[in-house]
Amino acid sequence: MTRPGRLNLITDVAGLKVGQAEDFDVRSGVTVLLAEQAVVAAVDVRGGAPGTRETESLDPVSIGGTVDAITLAGGSVYGLDAASGVMAWLGVRGRGVKLVEGAPPAPIVPGAIIFDLGNGGNKSWRETPPYRALGLNAVERAGDDFALGNAGAGLGARAGLYKGGTGSASAVTADGFTVGALAIVNAVGSPIIPGTDIFWAFPFEQNGEFGGRRPQGDLPQIDLDLPDDMKRPPRPGTNTTISIVATDAALTRVELKRLAIMAADGFARALRPVHAPFDGDSVFALSTAKRPLAEPRGFELTRLGSLAADCLARAIARGVYEAESLGAIRSYRDSFARGEKRS
């Protein structure tokens, strides 16, 4: 029987820690996944408006393919600088690729960003955007446990008409493999079934982790047009769900690429619509390689990929469920506190 891990967070994958930092005046933040040692990684980008850093190095046809940390940040293009703070922290500690004798190491820190520049926070930072400092602060705080909802890169996020946020979930198989997911939910699409207060991801929920709401009787017939509670009008560069999935199974770079591709289906299990021209949906996949993969590898990889997609769907729903209202952006729980139902 597969079950959530001890913390039900991506850090249930041994060897990984997560740190977060926020600037509440700016209404933005940074989330950093830190590996205890360099790990193999890959990435899959499905959205039409991504904002990423160092993703090409994770292509299996490129040299390299290992990472020391991954940054997920608010701030749109400014947030890409969060990785600079993380790199500085790692370099001082001797982490990174040692290319030339006597030269400083080169930490590998890919990243992705969401657009939260229009959420009402104070963005008048002039020549000193806060993201490098936020990245440094976040990695210094890295640990096993971390907050969900209005935390880290999820502070300024919005999912459709609802407050978005940081979400995470994990699963442990009966034979001991662990899969985890981390998501920053800022999607153009809606996480809610139209006419209800039920998350699209409800079939995958574990132990009431995002409210335990279930259909009572038949669900309403779904209008095949776009939902009313998505962002309207959607604008390029203003949305994105960025995520990381991880496992302790020893996977190759090519296998991790397939894991990332399969995990991206978690977006479609939790949001509608997904992978739009206005989204930057991205999935990083990494392996701590602490457990050898059994044969036949293709079957075992299929199982892990399916679990990764389910974990990502759960993480997305948890990020929205745990978020709190911020300014004019109402949270899921506030939106349905009096039995309201959006259609």
N, C-alpha and C positions, 0 to 999 in steps of 0.2 A: 504494500500500500504506500503510495507516494503521499507525503505530507509536507506542510511548511516547515522550514528550519526553525531553530531555537528562537531567533530574533525576527523571523519572517522579513529579512532584509538581505540585500545582495552580499553583505558582509558575512552571511552564513557560509559563503564560499571561503574556506580557510586561506589566509594569505592576502586578503583584501581589507582595506579600511576606507572609510569615507569621512571627509571633513567638509564643513560648510561655513560660509561667512556671508553676512548681509549688511547692506547699508539701507536703513529704514527711511532715511530722508530721500535717498535716490529711488527707493522702492525697487531694488534690484539686488542680486547676489550671485554667488559662485558655489558650485558643488564640485568637489574633487574626489575622484576615486584613486587611491594610492595602493600600488602593489608592493609587497614586501621585497620583491626582487623583480627584475625585468620579466615580463610575460609575453607570450605570443598573442597577437591580436589581428583582427580584420574589421572591416566596416562595410555596411550596406546603406546606400543613400537612395531613398525612394521619393522624397519630396521634390517639388519643382523649384524651390527657392532656398537651398541650403546655405548655411554659413559655417564653414569648417576650417580646421587647421591640421596639416600634416596627414590628411587621409590618404593621399596618393602613396605614401610610404607603406601603407598597410595592404596595398594590392599584392596578392600572392606572386605576381610576376616581378615585383620590385625587390631590391636588396633590403634586408632589415626585417621588419615585421614584428619587432618586439616593442613594448612600451613600458615606461616606468610609472606613468600616471595618465589619467584622462580628465580633462576639464569640461564641465558643462556650465555655461554662464549665461546670465542675462546681458543686456547692453547692446544687442546686435553686434555690428562689426567691432565696436569698442571692447566688447566682452572677450574677443579672441586674445586680448592681451593678458587675460587671467593666466594663461599658460606660461607667460614670462615669469611671473612670480613663483609658480610651481617649479619651473626649471631652475631658477636661482636657488631655491631651497634644496632641491635635489643635488645640484652641482656642488654646493658647499659640503654636502655629505658624501661626496665621491660617487654618486649615482650617475649612470649614463654610459654611453658607448665611448670607450677609450681608443681613439683613432690614431693618435700620434704620441709617442713617448714624451712626457713632460708637458703636454698640453692638457687643459682642463677637460673633464669628461663632457659628453654631449647628451644630456637627458632627452629622452624622446617622450613628448607630451602632446599627443593629438587632442583636439577639442572641437566642440560645437557650441553654437549660441542660439538663443531665442531672441525674438524682438519684443522688448518691453519698454521701449522709449516713449510710448504714448500713454502710460498708465497713471499719469498725474504726479509722479515723483519729481524731485528737483534734479534736472539734468544739466544744470549750468556749471559743469566742471571745468570748462575752458581747456587749458593744456594739460590737465591732470585728471583724466578719467580714473575712477576708483578701482578698476578691475585687476590691475597688476597687484595692488595691495590686498584686494579681496582674495585673489588666488593664493597669495602667500599666507594670509591669515587662515584660509580654509585648510590648506595642507598641514599647517601646524596643529590644527585641531583634529586631525584624522584619527578615527577610532572605530570600534566595532558597532556602536550604537549611534544613531543620528535621527534628527527630527524629520517628519514628513509635513506636507502641506506648505505653509508659508515659510519655507526655510531654504537657504542656499539659493540656487538659481531659480527655484520655484516661487520666490517671494513675489515677483511682479507678474507672474504668468496668469493667463486667462484661457479657459477651455470652452469654446463656443461663448455662450452668454454667462457662463459660470466662472467663479474664481478657479484658476488652475493651481498647480503646485508640484512639489516633489513627491514622488511615490516610489515604493520599492516592495518587492515580494521575493520569496524563495520557495524552493521545493527540494525535498530529499527523497530519493528513490529507496525502495526496499533493499536494494543491494548497495546502498551507500553513496551514490553519486549526488552531488549538490548542484543545483542551477539557481541563479539569482538574476534579478532584473532591477534596474534603476531608471526612472523616467522623470523628465521635466516636461510637464503637460501644458502646452500653450497653443493648442490645436485650433484651426479654423472650424473643425467639426464639433459635433455635440457628443458628450459621453452618455446621454440619457435617451432611452426609448421614448419616442414622441407620445405625448398624452399620459405619461406616467412619471413616477419618481424613481424608476428602476434603471440601473446602469446597464448598458449593453453587455458589459462583461459579467453579468450576474451568474451565468452558468458555471463560471470558473472560480467563484468566490469561495474562500476557505475560512471557516470559523467566524463568519460575520465581519470580516476584515474591512469591508466598506459599507456597513450598515445593515446587511442581511435582508435587504428588501427583495421580495420575490413576487411574481405575478399571482394575483388572486383571481382564479378563473382564466378565461382566455385573454390574451393580449389584444389591444386594439389593432385593427388593420393598419399596416404601415403605409403611409403615403410615400410613393416612390420618388417624389420630388425631394429636393434638398430640405432638411429640417429647418423649422423656424428659429430654433434656438442655437443655430450656428452663428458665427460672426457675420454680420451684414453691415455694409457691403464688404466682402473679403477683399483685402488689398495685398498685393505681392510684398513679401518681406516683413509681414506683421505677425506671422504665426510660425509654429514649429513644435513638434514633439521630438525631443532628443533623448537618447537612451543608451544604456549599456546593458548587455547580458553577459553573464560569466558562468563558468563551470570549473570544477576541479578535475574533470576528465581530460586526459592528455590528448589534445587534438592538434592536427597539423594546421598550417595556415589555410590550406584549401578547405579543410573540414570546418574551420572557424568561419570562413566566408559563407559556407552553406548554412552554418548555424545562424549567422546574422540574417541571411535571406529568409530562413524559416521563421526566425523570431519576429521579423517585420510583420508577419501576419497577426501578431498581437495588437498592432494598431487597428486593424480591421475588425478585431473582436471587441474593441473597446470604444471606437470612435466612428462617427459617420458624418461627412465623408472623410476619407484619408488620402494621403499622397497627392494632394491637390497642387495646382500650379502655385498656390499661395503658401504652401507648407514647405518646411525644410526637413521632413522626417528622416532621421538617421539612426542607425543602430550600430554601435560598436560591440564587438564580441571578443572575449578574451578567455584564455585558459591558464589556470595556475598549475596544470599538469601534475597534480598530486596523486591522481589515481589512473592507472593504465586502463585504456578502453578495451573492452572484451570484443571478441569476434562473434559474429560477423560485424565488422566496423560500420558498414552502411546501415544496418538495422539499428545499432546502438546510437549512431549519429541521428537517425530519424527520431528516435525516442527523445534524445536530448533537445533536438530542434523543436519538437512539439511542446515539450515542457517549457522551453525558453519563450515560445509564443504565448503560452498560457500565463507564465509569470509576468511577461510584459503587459498583457491585458490587465492583470490584477494590479500591477504597479500603477498603471495609468488611472484606474478607478480609485485606488487608494490615494493617489496624489490629489484628485479632485475632492474626494470625500473628506480628507483631513484638512483641506484648505479652509481658511477663514476669510470672511468678507474684508475687502481692502478698498477704502474710499467708496467709489460708486459701484465697484465690482462686487456683486453678491455671491456668496458661497453657495454650494449645493445645499448644505444644511439650512442656511437661512432662507433659501428660495422655496424650500418645501416644509418649513417649520410649521406652517398652518395648513398643511395639506394642499398647497397650491399644485397645480398640474399645468405644465406648459405644453402646448401642442404645436 
